[in-house]
Amino acid sequence: MTLKKAAKAAAVVITLLVFVFLGLLIFVTVKEYRPQKKETVKKSHGNKTITREEPFTLLSLNTGYAGLGRDEDFFMDGGTKVRPDSKEQVEENMAGIAGMLKENKADAYFLQEVDLNSKRSYSTNQKTYYENALGLGGMFAYNFKVAYAPYPWPPIGHVESGLTTLTNSKVNRAERIALPESFSWPLKTCNLKRCLLKTRLPIEGSKAELVLINLHLEAYDSGEGKEAQSKMLLKVLEEEYKKGNYVIAGGDFNQTFEGITKYPIRNKKDWVPGAIGNEILPEGFRFAVDDTYPTCRLLNKPYEKDSQVYVIDGFIVSPNVKVEQVNVINYHFQYTDHQPVRLKVRLQ
């Protein structure tokens, strides 16, 4: 082949690649998930009534789309994998997660990273699975919905995932509240759209409501996103409390909590969580966290005794909510990269 022909062939290949890239960019931009600032969520139909006389229990768990068991790593944390090797592994993790939830009964469950139909979890409908396993109704809010995420290789592909709140209590209303976005175009077209899943529960003999807020804040930004989302979260909490309601927010903050020093950051070359301090809380609000065991591990490699671990999952409660107990339940990261956190409170 002459130099002229080789240059021509190279130009054709480059032109084709440019057209493919532009076509993909147009596709993901057109298909971008664009939720409203507030959207009503279909509520579950429980029959239990909350009272001030009885304690209320909550359990929060990031389920890692049933794809991040103890033998997995993840490319965004310094590992290499995008998804488990088989659907059977996902189904085994789902069964294990459901078992953990059933072993630690609660009045409501906050679950994060629950897939409806995603390539990474072999198109399993995890919301329905957990509802059926626990015999509870669930509410769902998308926080990751993309027609096709073209990275890394093999690509993530199609994703439908979000927050699920399960409860047998009566529900007045459920709502998705959009949080500030952390990324600009074109990255935002294939990135998470973080949100709060706010659920209102009536209280017997009271006009006040128990407002439950399930959350999963930004993980992979440079810090500004987490800060903006945290501030908006606290604004929502304060607004609800000023209305006379009881408020509990919980989930995966992707931030370490002030005063928790048991698990220092040793690995600073891979993913490092943010930090959130008590000074950001509205007056009278408090964190409810436990450091008996870590709540999350780094996914740069399969879980080992020397793995980097953190406490980044917990709760925030309003001044009229008395915390009686909060504890991390240790399952050694068997079925997901997080551990359950259980909260027991009384309404003052």
N, C-alpha and C positions, 0 to 999 in steps of 0.2 A: 504493500500500500504506500502510495506516495504521501509526502508530507502534506500536500494540499488536500488529498482525500481524507487523511486522518483528521485534519483540522475541521473539515466539513462535517465529518461524522461526530466529532466531539461537540460541535456547535448544535447539531440536531439533538443530541442527548441532553445537553444543557437546556436547550429550549423546551424539550419535553418535560424535564424535571421542574422547570420554572412554571410551566402550565399546570402540572400536577399540584405543585405547592400552592399556587394561586387558587386553583379549584378547591383544594381542601380548606384553604383559609376562608373562601367565600361560603363554603358549605357549613363550617362550624360557626361562622358569624350569623348566617341566616337561621341556623338551628339553635342558637344560644338560648338557654333557659333564662327568661326574664320575669321573675315573679313580681307581684305588686308588693308595696311596702307592708300591707296587712292583708291577709287572706283568711277566710273562714275555713276551718278544717272540720271534716265530718266527725262528729263526736260519737263516742261509744255509749252504750245504754246499760250502765250498771244499775244496781238496785240498793246498794248499801248507802246508808246515810251517815255522814260524819257528825260527831258530837264533840263538845269540849271536854266531856267527862272521860272519854277514852283516848288512849295514845294513838298517834298516827305514824305509820312506818313507811319509809321510802327506800328503795334500793336502786342505785345507779350503776350501770355497766356499759362501757364501750365494747360492743361485741366484735369489733374488727371485721365486720361482714363475714364472720365465721371462716375467715381465711388466714388468720394470723396466730395460729396455735404455737406451741412452744418450739416446734421444729422449723418454723418459718423465719425468713428475713424479708426485708422490703427495700426496694431500690431508693426510696426517698430518705431512708434512715442510714444509708451507707451499705446496705445489702445489695443483692442483685435481682431478686425475684419480683415478679409482678402479681402472680397469683399462685395458689397451691397447684400441685401436679394433677389432682383429680377431683371430680365432683364428690367422690366418696369421702375425701378428707373434709370437704366443706360440710357434708351431711353429718359426719362424726362430730365435728366441732359444734354444729347446731344442736345436736342431741346433748352434748356436754354442757353447753350454755344453758339450755332449757333445764337440765338437771340442777345446775347451780341455782337458778332462779327458784325452782320448786323447793329446793332444800332450805332456802332463806326467804320464807314467805313475807310478803309486804302488802300494804294497802295499795301501793302504786309502784310502778317500775319505770325508771327512766332508762331507755336504751338508746345508744348512739351507734352510727354506722350499721344500720339495718338495711340490707339490700332487698329490693323488690324484683329487679330484673337486670342483672349486671353480668357482663362477660367474666369479670374477675371472680365471681362466686357461682359460675356455671348456671346462671339464670334461675337460681333458687328464690322463691318468695319467702323471705325470712320473717316478715311481719306476720303473715298468716300462720306460719309454722309456730312462732312463739305464742300467738293468740290461742291456737288450738292446744298447744302443750300445757298452758297455764289455765285454760278455760276462762280467759278474760277478753274483754273488748279492748281495742287499741285505737289510738289516734296517731296519724303519721304526717310529717312535714318534710318535704324534700329539702336537702341541703347539698346534694350533688346529683345533677341531672344533665348528662351530656349525650348527644347522639353518637359521638365518636371522639374519643380522646386519642390522638395519634402518637402518643409517646408512652414509654420509651420503646424498646423492642424486645419481645413482641409487645405491641401497644396495649394500653388499658382497654380501649374500645368503648363499647356502650356501657353507660352506668346510670342506674336509677337507685338512689340510696338516700337515707335520711334519718330523722329522729322518730322514735316511737315511744309513746307513753301508754302503759297498760294499767287498767284499774277496773275494779268491780264497783267503785263508788259512783254515785249519781254525778253527772256532768251537766253544768249549765251551758257551757260554750267552750270551744277550742279554737285556737287561732295561731296562724303562722305569722311571725314578725320578722321581716328581713333585717339583717345586720349590715353594717357598712362593708363594702367589698374591699378586699386587700390588694387586688391586682387590676391593672388597666388592660385595654385591648392591645394585642390579641390574646394574651395569657388568660384573661378572664373568661373567654368563650368556652374553655375546656376545664375551668377550675370550679371549686366548690362555691356555692352561694349560701353562706352561713346564715343561720336563722335561730330564733327562739320558738319553741313550741309551748304556748301558754294555754293551760287548761284551768277552767274555773269550776270548783266543786262547791255546792251549797252546804251550809252548816245548819244543822237542826236548831230551830228556835232562834235564829239570828239572820239579820239582813246581810251580814258580812259573808265573804266567800274565802275559801282557801284557794289561793292562786299558786299553781304549780308551774314552774318554768324549767323545761328540759333544754339543755344547751350543749353545744360542741363548738368551742371557739377556734379561731385560726391557729394552724400549726406551722406552716412553712413560709411565713412572711418574714420580713426583717424586723418586725416589732410594732410598727404603726397600726397594722390591722388589728392585732390583739388588743392594743390599747383603746382604739376607737370602739371596738365591739364590747369591751369590758365596761366602758363608760356608758354606752347605750343600755347595756344590761342593767346597770345600777340605776339608771334613770327610770327604767320601767319598774324596777322593784320599788323605788321610792314613791312613784306615782300611785302604785297599787296600795301601798301601806297608808298613804295619806287619804285614800278613799275609805279607810277603816278595815281593809282586808288583811288576812294573814298571808304571808308570802314565803315560799320556799323555792329557791333556784338550785339546780344541781346538774352535774354531768362532768364532761371532760373540758377543763379550762385550758389545757395545754400550757399551763403556767404553774410554777411552784408557789407555795404559800409562805408568807412571812412567818418566821419562827420554826419552820420545818427544816432542820439541818441534818437529819439522820442519814440522808442519802446524797452526799455531795456529788457535784458534777465532775466526774473523772474524765469522761470522753467529751472533748470540746471540738473534735474535728468533724463529727457527724452531727446529727440533729440535737439541738439544745433548746429546752423549753424556755418560755418567757418567765417573768416573775410578777406576782401581784401582791401588793402590800395592804395592810389594814387601813392605811390612810385614805384609800380610795373608797371605802365603804361609807354609805350614808350613816348619819348619827343613829346609834343603837343597833345597827345591823352587825352581824358577826359571821365569820366563817365557821363551818362545822366540818372539820377534817380530822383524820387519824393517821398517824405514822407508824402504827404497830407493824404494818407490812407495807411494802411499796404498792402503788396502784397501777403503775405502768412500767414497761421495759423498753429499752432501745432495740430497734429491729435491725441492727447492723449484722446480726448473726443469730442462729438459733439460741434459745435461752440456755444459759449456763449459770453456775453459782456466782461467777464474777461479772455477769452482765450489768451494764449501766441501768439503774432503776431510778424511779422518781415517785413523788406524790403530787399528782396533777389533777386528781379527781376528788370531788367533794361537793359541799353545799354552802349556800348562803341563806340565812334565815332572818326574818324581820324581828324587831324588838318584842313583839307580842307572841313569838313562838319560842317555847322553852325546849332546849335540847336536853334530852335525857340520856341519849347514847348515840355515838357514831363509831363505827368500826369497819375496818377493811377486812375482808374475808379472804384468807390465803388459799389459793388453788394452784400456786406455783406456775401461773401463766399457761396452764395446760391447754385451754381451748381458745384463748384470745390473748392479745398483748396487754390487756388491762385486767384488773381485779375488781370484784364487786365492792361497793361501799354502801353500808346500810345505816339509815338514820331513823331514830325513834324520837318523836317530839310530842309535846302537849300544847294545845292552843290555850293561851292565857285568857 
